[in-house]
Amino acid sequence: MAQPRIQIAVDVDNIARARSVVQAALAAGADWIEIGKPLIEFEGIRAAAELCRSFPGAYVLMDLMIMAAPRKYIEAAAQAGVRNVTVTALAPWETVKAAIDVGHEAGVEVTVDMFNVADPVDCARRAEAAGADYVMVHFGVDQKRNDPSGSPIATLRRVAETVRTPVSYATYDIAESLAACAAGAAVIVQGEPLISAANVEAAVRAFIDETKDRNPNG
């Protein structure tokens, strides 16, 4: 099994800070850059175009978490230079399927985010059948705050064993990253606390190096 891609979630609320974090993450060896929901909400989809111009060649995922009417969002993301967008599996399935289809038309990969769905394994099967490029398993920040020891690693393992579609997984620390690799994650997503470190580049590099050096799939 190949080494996982490392996706750094740029969950900040302004372009200037985002540019600094992206520069540090890429210098540290990040494979993918995620434009997180805070930046989208505060700065809008145009933030993607500015970051893609500033970092040509970077693989940029935009965490749109599309809930309805995907075409206008995905086409705008494609024009900005974004390579991957998320659609929430909590949306009507017609929307999920439309997002995948529009993404393929526009040359943008689509990640189906299964956050908080009742049956992630069945959802992953449906997403794979619909042509999703990636599916995602994760535990929300509010869930983590309420249950610090909680982790859907077991769900990740079941999903990874069920579908051939690559599975991404959002982690909270290096221990969870290593556990996710062992459970079959193809993409490891990490934002905080790395992006708030005094030296973001050093923190991200340490996380990437430890994940890849100790990855049982490497």
Summary of the structure (lengths in Angstrom):
residues: 218
radius of gyration: 16.1
end to end distance: 6.7
largest distance: 44.0
contacts: 753
relative contact order: 0.16
helix: 50%
strand: 18%
